[in-house]
Amino acid sequence: MKCALVTGGSRGIGKAICLRLVEEGYYILVNYRSNVDEAEKTLAEIRSREGQGELLPFDVADKEQVRLRLGGWIEANPSRYIEVLVNNAGIKADALMVWMDDEQWSSVIRTSLDAFFHVTRLVLNSMLLRRYGRIVNVVSLSGQKGVAGQTNYSAAKGGVIGATKALAQEVGRHGITVNAVAPGFITTDMTAELNEKEMRLMIPVRRFGLPEEVAHAVAFLASPQAAYITAEILSVNGGLYS
C-alpha cells in the first residue's frame, strides 16, 4: 500500500495537504505533536472522503521520538511504503535577534531543520530500495528573502531550502525527487494575528492565499508527472517575491 506521511498534518496547510493527497489514492499518515483533537478531526475528514489513514503522533524536533515512533512504524508495516514525504511541521517564535533567547532560536531550528534530517533519513531508505519517491518540503517566503523579527525562522527554512537542493543531487538517479514549496501569507492559525486588510496591499493579487492552494502545489510535485522536476523551490505567494 502506498503511503504519504505529512508532518504537522493536523491543521492548516498540513491538513489541506492530507486531504489533497487522499484524492491521489494515498494512505495518509497524519503526524502531529500534541493536538489530538485536531488530528482526529483531520482523520475523520479523510475517512469521510472515502480515504484511509492513521494518526502517527511524535515530536519531529525530538530525534528519539522520531526513531521510536516513525522507525517503529516502518518496521511494523513492511507492506506499507512511504512513497511521499511532506516535511511540513514548523513553529514560529518571533523576536528581534537582540532580544531572542536560546530556546526561541533552538526550538525553531529543531522543528524545521533538524526534523527534516531525522525524518527524511528514516524514510529515504525504502525509497532508495524501491527506486521511487517524492519528498516535498514546506519552507517559507521567510527562508527565501529573510524577514525582520524571524532570524530563527528564516535560518531554519533557508537551511531546508539548501538541503532540498543538495539532497536532490544525491538521489535523483534513484527515481527520487526532492522539491519545496514556499508559501507567502496563507490564511492559517499562524497568520491569524496579522492585519490582512493592510498587508494584502503589498501582494500583487491583493489577498492572502488559501491552504488548499499550497496543497495543490504539493500534490503536483508529489505526482508521477513531476518526475523531471527536482531541486526546485516553488513559490506560492501571490507574486509577493520571486
LUMDREN-325424 format. One record per residue (C-alpha): residue number from 1; chain; x, y, z. Coordinates in nm, 3 decimals. Each point is the difference from the previous one (the first is absolute). Layout:
r seq = NUM; mol = A; xx = X; yy = Y; zz = Z
...
% end
This chain:
r seq = 1; mol = A; xx = 0.000; yy = 0.000; zz = 0.000
r seq = 2; mol = A; xx = 0.145; yy = 0.339; zz = -0.098
r seq = 3; mol = A; xx = 0.006; yy = 0.250; zz = 0.283
r seq = 4; mol = A; xx = 0.056; yy = 0.372; zz = 0.043
r seq = 5; mol = A; xx = 0.142; yy = 0.135; zz = 0.327
r seq = 6; mol = A; xx = -0.086; yy = 0.362; zz = 0.076
r seq = 7; mol = A; xx = 0.173; yy = 0.148; zz = 0.304
r seq = 8; mol = A; xx = -0.202; yy = 0.262; zz = 0.182
r seq = 9; mol = A; xx = -0.302; yy = -0.136; zz = -0.181
r seq = 10; mol = A; xx = -0.274; yy = 0.069; zz = 0.252
r seq = 11; mol = A; xx = -0.095; yy = 0.354; zz = -0.107
r seq = 12; mol = A; xx = 0.066; yy = 0.292; zz = -0.231
r seq = 13; mol = A; xx = 0.217; yy = -0.068; zz = -0.303
r seq = 14; mol = A; xx = 0.082; yy = -0.351; zz = 0.124
r seq = 15; mol = A; xx = -0.365; yy = -0.095; zz = 0.023
r seq = 16; mol = A; xx = -0.070; yy = 0.134; zz = -0.349
r seq = 17; mol = A; xx = 0.291; yy = -0.207; zz = -0.133
r seq = 18; mol = A; xx = -0.135; yy = -0.315; zz = 0.167
r seq = 19; mol = A; xx = -0.342; yy = 0.051; zz = -0.155
r seq = 20; mol = A; xx = 0.146; yy = 0.075; zz = -0.343
r seq = 21; mol = A; xx = 0.222; yy = -0.310; zz = -0.002
r seq = 22; mol = A; xx = -0.300; yy = -0.215; zz = 0.088
r seq = 23; mol = A; xx = -0.132; yy = 0.091; zz = -0.345
r seq = 24; mol = A; xx = 0.311; yy = -0.160; zz = -0.149
r seq = 25; mol = A; xx = -0.074; yy = -0.330; zz = 0.172
r seq = 26; mol = A; xx = 0.255; yy = 0.016; zz = 0.279
r seq = 27; mol = A; xx = -0.032; yy = -0.155; zz = 0.344
r seq = 28; mol = A; xx = 0.066; yy = 0.304; zz = 0.217
r seq = 29; mol = A; xx = 0.222; yy = 0.001; zz = 0.306
r seq = 30; mol = A; xx = -0.104; yy = 0.309; zz = 0.195
r seq = 31; mol = A; xx = 0.283; yy = 0.108; zz = 0.224
r seq = 32; mol = A; xx = -0.061; yy = 0.240; zz = 0.287
r seq = 33; mol = A; xx = 0.167; yy = 0.088; zz = 0.327
r seq = 34; mol = A; xx = -0.269; yy = 0.068; zz = 0.261
r seq = 35; mol = A; xx = -0.333; yy = 0.120; zz = -0.142
r seq = 36; mol = A; xx = -0.176; yy = -0.335; zz = -0.018
r seq = 37; mol = A; xx = -0.346; yy = 0.157; zz = -0.043
r seq = 38; mol = A; xx = 0.100; yy = 0.177; zz = -0.323
r seq = 39; mol = A; xx = 0.184; yy = -0.309; zz = -0.122
r seq = 40; mol = A; xx = -0.308; yy = -0.215; zz = 0.053
r seq = 41; mol = A; xx = -0.212; yy = 0.253; zz = -0.190
r seq = 42; mol = A; xx = 0.242; yy = -0.018; zz = -0.291
r seq = 43; mol = A; xx = -0.011; yy = -0.379; zz = 0.001
r seq = 44; mol = A; xx = -0.380; yy = 0.010; zz = 0.011
r seq = 45; mol = A; xx = -0.003; yy = 0.227; zz = -0.306
r seq = 46; mol = A; xx = 0.234; yy = -0.238; zz = -0.180
r seq = 47; mol = A; xx = -0.239; yy = -0.286; zz = 0.067
r seq = 48; mol = A; xx = -0.304; yy = 0.207; zz = -0.097
r seq = 49; mol = A; xx = 0.162; yy = 0.034; zz = -0.343
r seq = 50; mol = A; xx = 0.028; yy = -0.378; zz = -0.023
r seq = 51; mol = A; xx = 0.370; yy = 0.019; zz = 0.076
r seq = 52; mol = A; xx = 0.210; yy = -0.200; zz = 0.241
r seq = 53; mol = A; xx = 0.262; yy = 0.098; zz = 0.250
r seq = 54; mol = A; xx = 0.115; yy = 0.005; zz = 0.359
r seq = 55; mol = A; xx = 0.145; yy = 0.233; zz = 0.259
r seq = 56; mol = A; xx = 0.373; yy = -0.011; zz = 0.065
r seq = 57; mol = A; xx = 0.078; yy = 0.222; zz = 0.298
r seq = 58; mol = A; xx = 0.357; yy = 0.103; zz = 0.071
r seq = 59; mol = A; xx = 0.197; yy = 0.320; zz = 0.046
r seq = 60; mol = A; xx = 0.206; yy = 0.052; zz = -0.315
r seq = 61; mol = A; xx = 0.244; yy = 0.210; zz = 0.204
r seq = 62; mol = A; xx = 0.084; yy = -0.299; zz = 0.223
r seq = 63; mol = A; xx = 0.229; yy = -0.242; zz = -0.182
r seq = 64; mol = A; xx = -0.072; yy = -0.281; zz = 0.246
r seq = 65; mol = A; xx = -0.374; yy = 0.030; zz = -0.053
r seq = 66; mol = A; xx = 0.058; yy = 0.001; zz = -0.376
r seq = 67; mol = A; xx = 0.210; yy = -0.315; zz = 0.029
r seq = 68; mol = A; xx = -0.241; yy = -0.182; zz = 0.229
r seq = 69; mol = A; xx = -0.335; yy = 0.101; zz = -0.150
r seq = 70; mol = A; xx = 0.076; yy = 0.042; zz = -0.369
r seq = 71; mol = A; xx = 0.275; yy = -0.261; zz = -0.008
r seq = 72; mol = A; xx = -0.227; yy = -0.235; zz = 0.194
r seq = 73; mol = A; xx = -0.285; yy = 0.053; zz = -0.245
r seq = 74; mol = A; xx = 0.226; yy = -0.072; zz = -0.297
r seq = 75; mol = A; xx = 0.124; yy = -0.324; zz = 0.160
r seq = 76; mol = A; xx = -0.352; yy = -0.110; zz = 0.095
r seq = 77; mol = A; xx = -0.148; yy = 0.068; zz = -0.346
r seq = 78; mol = A; xx = 0.222; yy = -0.166; zz = -0.261
r seq = 79; mol = A; xx = -0.286; yy = -0.012; zz = -0.253
r seq = 80; mol = A; xx = -0.062; yy = 0.374; zz = 0.025
r seq = 81; mol = A; xx = 0.244; yy = 0.226; zz = -0.175
r seq = 82; mol = A; xx = 0.034; yy = 0.375; zz = 0.057
r seq = 83; mol = A; xx = 0.011; yy = 0.115; zz = -0.361
r seq = 84; mol = A; xx = -0.059; yy = 0.369; zz = 0.078
r seq = 85; mol = A; xx = 0.151; yy = 0.193; zz = 0.289
r seq = 86; mol = A; xx = -0.117; yy = 0.354; zz = 0.069
r seq = 87; mol = A; xx = 0.216; yy = 0.176; zz = 0.260
r seq = 88; mol = A; xx = -0.252; yy = 0.262; zz = 0.106
r seq = 89; mol = A; xx = 0.035; yy = 0.034; zz = 0.378
r seq = 90; mol = A; xx = 0.130; yy = 0.331; zz = 0.122
r seq = 91; mol = A; xx = -0.037; yy = 0.254; zz = 0.279
r seq = 92; mol = A; xx = 0.067; yy = 0.370; zz = 0.039
r seq = 93; mol = A; xx = 0.147; yy = 0.184; zz = 0.297
r seq = 94; mol = A; xx = 0.044; yy = 0.349; zz = -0.137
r seq = 95; mol = A; xx = 0.223; yy = 0.262; zz = 0.159
r seq = 96; mol = A; xx = 0.268; yy = 0.243; zz = -0.103
r seq = 97; mol = A; xx = 0.335; yy = -0.177; zz = 0.030
r seq = 98; mol = A; xx = 0.126; yy = 0.233; zz = 0.272
r seq = 99; mol = A; xx = -0.286; yy = -0.122; zz = 0.222
r seq = 100; mol = A; xx = -0.020; yy = -0.361; zz = -0.122
r seq = 101; mol = A; xx = 0.080; yy = -0.260; zz = 0.263
r seq = 102; mol = A; xx = 0.173; yy = -0.335; zz = -0.050
r seq = 103; mol = A; xx = -0.322; yy = -0.201; zz = 0.006
r seq = 104; mol = A; xx = -0.170; yy = 0.220; zz = -0.259
r seq = 105; mol = A; xx = 0.293; yy = -0.065; zz = -0.231
r seq = 106; mol = A; xx = 0.053; yy = -0.369; zz = 0.062
r seq = 107; mol = A; xx = -0.367; yy = -0.108; zz = 0.011
r seq = 108; mol = A; xx = -0.068; yy = 0.148; zz = -0.344
r seq = 109; mol = A; xx = 0.318; yy = -0.149; zz = -0.147
r seq = 110; mol = A; xx = -0.076; yy = -0.343; zz = 0.148
r seq = 111; mol = A; xx = -0.360; yy = -0.006; zz = -0.123
r seq = 112; mol = A; xx = 0.080; yy = 0.090; zz = -0.362
r seq = 113; mol = A; xx = 0.363; yy = -0.074; zz = -0.082
r seq = 114; mol = A; xx = 0.094; yy = -0.282; zz = 0.240
r seq = 115; mol = A; xx = -0.337; yy = -0.166; zz = -0.061
r seq = 116; mol = A; xx = 0.061; yy = 0.003; zz = -0.375
r seq = 117; mol = A; xx = 0.320; yy = -0.197; zz = 0.058
r seq = 118; mol = A; xx = -0.131; yy = -0.256; zz = 0.249
r seq = 119; mol = A; xx = -0.333; yy = -0.070; zz = -0.174
r seq = 120; mol = A; xx = 0.131; yy = -0.003; zz = -0.355
r seq = 121; mol = A; xx = 0.295; yy = -0.224; zz = 0.080
r seq = 122; mol = A; xx = -0.233; yy = -0.267; zz = 0.137
r seq = 123; mol = A; xx = -0.242; yy = 0.010; zz = -0.293
r seq = 124; mol = A; xx = 0.269; yy = 0.022; zz = -0.269
r seq = 125; mol = A; xx = 0.117; yy = -0.358; zz = 0.043
r seq = 126; mol = A; xx = -0.315; yy = -0.163; zz = -0.136
r seq = 127; mol = A; xx = -0.020; yy = 0.256; zz = -0.282
r seq = 128; mol = A; xx = 0.352; yy = -0.093; zz = -0.106
r seq = 129; mol = A; xx = -0.083; yy = -0.371; zz = 0.010
r seq = 130; mol = A; xx = -0.306; yy = 0.051; zz = -0.220
r seq = 131; mol = A; xx = 0.170; yy = 0.261; zz = -0.219
r seq = 132; mol = A; xx = -0.292; yy = 0.237; zz = 0.029
r seq = 133; mol = A; xx = -0.105; yy = 0.275; zz = 0.237
r seq = 134; mol = A; xx = -0.121; yy = 0.355; zz = 0.035
r seq = 135; mol = A; xx = 0.125; yy = 0.232; zz = 0.273
r seq = 136; mol = A; xx = -0.165; yy = 0.341; zz = 0.027
r seq = 137; mol = A; xx = 0.114; yy = 0.248; zz = 0.263
r seq = 138; mol = A; xx = -0.225; yy = 0.285; zz = 0.108
r seq = 139; mol = A; xx = 0.233; yy = 0.296; zz = 0.048
r seq = 140; mol = A; xx = -0.091; yy = 0.370; zz = -0.001
r seq = 141; mol = A; xx = 0.036; yy = 0.338; zz = -0.160
r seq = 142; mol = A; xx = 0.195; yy = 0.077; zz = 0.317
r seq = 143; mol = A; xx = 0.266; yy = -0.253; zz = -0.094
r seq = 144; mol = A; xx = 0.036; yy = 0.149; zz = -0.348
r seq = 145; mol = A; xx = 0.028; yy = 0.372; zz = 0.073
r seq = 146; mol = A; xx = 0.037; yy = 0.028; zz = 0.377
r seq = 147; mol = A; xx = -0.251; yy = 0.175; zz = 0.223
r seq = 148; mol = A; xx = 0.083; yy = 0.234; zz = 0.288
r seq = 149; mol = A; xx = -0.096; yy = -0.154; zz = 0.333
r seq = 150; mol = A; xx = 0.033; yy = -0.350; zz = -0.143
r seq = 151; mol = A; xx = 0.374; yy = -0.061; zz = -0.005
r seq = 152; mol = A; xx = -0.059; yy = -0.346; zz = 0.149
r seq = 153; mol = A; xx = -0.283; yy = -0.091; zz = -0.239
r seq = 154; mol = A; xx = 0.183; yy = 0.141; zz = -0.302
r seq = 155; mol = A; xx = 0.312; yy = -0.197; zz = 0.096
r seq = 156; mol = A; xx = -0.197; yy = -0.321; zz = 0.048
r seq = 157; mol = A; xx = -0.195; yy = 0.022; zz = -0.325
r seq = 158; mol = A; xx = 0.302; yy = 0.130; zz = -0.192
r seq = 159; mol = A; xx = 0.191; yy = -0.303; zz = 0.124
r seq = 160; mol = A; xx = -0.271; yy = -0.234; zz = -0.125
r seq = 161; mol = A; xx = 0.012; yy = 0.174; zz = -0.340
r seq = 162; mol = A; xx = 0.374; yy = -0.071; zz = -0.023
r seq = 163; mol = A; xx = -0.050; yy = -0.358; zz = 0.117
r seq = 164; mol = A; xx = -0.276; yy = -0.049; zz = -0.259
r seq = 165; mol = A; xx = 0.235; yy = 0.094; zz = -0.281
r seq = 166; mol = A; xx = 0.285; yy = -0.212; zz = 0.133
r seq = 167; mol = A; xx = -0.205; yy = -0.315; zz = 0.066
r seq = 168; mol = A; xx = -0.153; yy = 0.024; zz = -0.346
r seq = 169; mol = A; xx = 0.351; yy = -0.036; zz = -0.146
r seq = 170; mol = A; xx = 0.062; yy = -0.313; zz = 0.208
r seq = 171; mol = A; xx = -0.315; yy = -0.198; zz = -0.078
r seq = 172; mol = A; xx = -0.117; yy = 0.113; zz = -0.344
r seq = 173; mol = A; xx = 0.149; yy = -0.301; zz = -0.178
r seq = 174; mol = A; xx = -0.204; yy = -0.227; zz = 0.227
r seq = 175; mol = A; xx = -0.338; yy = 0.131; zz = -0.118
r seq = 176; mol = A; xx = -0.046; yy = 0.226; zz = 0.302
r seq = 177; mol = A; xx = -0.080; yy = 0.368; zz = -0.033
r seq = 178; mol = A; xx = 0.050; yy = 0.259; zz = 0.272
r seq = 179; mol = A; xx = -0.176; yy = 0.334; zz = -0.026
r seq = 180; mol = A; xx = -0.145; yy = 0.271; zz = 0.221
r seq = 181; mol = A; xx = -0.296; yy = 0.234; zz = 0.002
r seq = 182; mol = A; xx = 0.045; yy = 0.342; zz = 0.154
r seq = 183; mol = A; xx = -0.329; yy = 0.152; zz = 0.116
r seq = 184; mol = A; xx = -0.039; yy = 0.371; zz = 0.055
r seq = 185; mol = A; xx = -0.289; yy = 0.130; zz = 0.209
r seq = 186; mol = A; xx = -0.250; yy = -0.286; zz = 0.032
r seq = 187; mol = A; xx = -0.320; yy = 0.015; zz = 0.203
r seq = 188; mol = A; xx = 0.080; yy = -0.230; zz = 0.294
r seq = 189; mol = A; xx = 0.042; yy = 0.016; zz = 0.378
r seq = 190; mol = A; xx = 0.356; yy = 0.126; zz = -0.052
r seq = 191; mol = A; xx = -0.123; yy = 0.313; zz = -0.180
r seq = 192; mol = A; xx = -0.314; yy = 0.059; zz = 0.207
r seq = 193; mol = A; xx = 0.153; yy = 0.295; zz = 0.185
r seq = 194; mol = A; xx = 0.110; yy = 0.182; zz = -0.316
r seq = 195; mol = A; xx = -0.197; yy = 0.290; zz = -0.144
r seq = 196; mol = A; xx = -0.100; yy = -0.153; zz = -0.333
r seq = 197; mol = A; xx = -0.181; yy = 0.312; zz = -0.120
r seq = 198; mol = A; xx = 0.320; yy = 0.202; zz = 0.035
r seq = 199; mol = A; xx = 0.253; yy = -0.263; zz = -0.105
r seq = 200; mol = A; xx = -0.179; yy = -0.119; zz = -0.312
r seq = 201; mol = A; xx = 0.083; yy = 0.337; zz = -0.160
r seq = 202; mol = A; xx = 0.358; yy = -0.128; zz = -0.032
r seq = 203; mol = A; xx = -0.114; yy = -0.309; zz = -0.191
r seq = 204; mol = A; xx = -0.058; yy = 0.031; zz = -0.376
r seq = 205; mol = A; xx = -0.313; yy = -0.221; zz = 0.010
r seq = 206; mol = A; xx = -0.127; yy = 0.206; zz = 0.296
r seq = 207; mol = A; xx = -0.090; yy = -0.284; zz = 0.234
r seq = 208; mol = A; xx = 0.142; yy = -0.268; zz = 0.228
r seq = 209; mol = A; xx = 0.025; yy = -0.350; zz = -0.143
r seq = 210; mol = A; xx = -0.201; yy = -0.304; zz = 0.104
r seq = 211; mol = A; xx = 0.145; yy = -0.320; zz = 0.148
r seq = 212; mol = A; xx = -0.162; yy = -0.191; zz = -0.286
r seq = 213; mol = A; xx = 0.206; yy = 0.200; zz = -0.251
r seq = 214; mol = A; xx = 0.320; yy = -0.110; zz = 0.168
r seq = 215; mol = A; xx = -0.132; yy = -0.357; zz = 0.013
r seq = 216; mol = A; xx = -0.059; yy = -0.004; zz = -0.377
r seq = 217; mol = A; xx = 0.363; yy = 0.102; zz = -0.057
r seq = 218; mol = A; xx = 0.120; yy = -0.276; zz = 0.233
r seq = 219; mol = A; xx = -0.219; yy = -0.259; zz = -0.173
r seq = 220; mol = A; xx = 0.143; yy = 0.096; zz = -0.338
r seq = 221; mol = A; xx = 0.360; yy = -0.036; zz = 0.118
r seq = 222; mol = A; xx = -0.094; yy = -0.333; zz = 0.163
r seq = 223; mol = A; xx = -0.152; yy = -0.136; zz = -0.320
r seq = 224; mol = A; xx = 0.162; yy = -0.238; zz = -0.254
r seq = 225; mol = A; xx = -0.046; yy = 0.276; zz = -0.259
r seq = 226; mol = A; xx = 0.257; yy = 0.214; zz = 0.183
r seq = 227; mol = A; xx = 0.278; yy = -0.255; zz = -0.050
r seq = 228; mol = A; xx = 0.225; yy = 0.245; zz = -0.187
r seq = 229; mol = A; xx = -0.032; yy = 0.273; zz = 0.261
r seq = 230; mol = A; xx = 0.240; yy = -0.014; zz = 0.291
r seq = 231; mol = A; xx = 0.205; yy = 0.239; zz = 0.217
r seq = 232; mol = A; xx = -0.264; yy = 0.269; zz = -0.063
r seq = 233; mol = A; xx = -0.155; yy = 0.249; zz = 0.240
r seq = 234; mol = A; xx = -0.355; yy = 0.081; zz = -0.111
r seq = 235; mol = A; xx = -0.124; yy = 0.331; zz = 0.139
r seq = 236; mol = A; xx = -0.367; yy = 0.023; zz = 0.096
r seq = 237; mol = A; xx = -0.017; yy = 0.363; zz = 0.104
r seq = 238; mol = A; xx = -0.228; yy = 0.191; zz = -0.238
r seq = 239; mol = A; xx = 0.296; yy = 0.166; zz = -0.171
r seq = 240; mol = A; xx = 0.137; yy = 0.157; zz = 0.318
r seq = 241; mol = A; xx = 0.352; yy = -0.135; zz = -0.060
r seq = 242; mol = A; xx = 0.166; yy = -0.207; zz = -0.270
% end
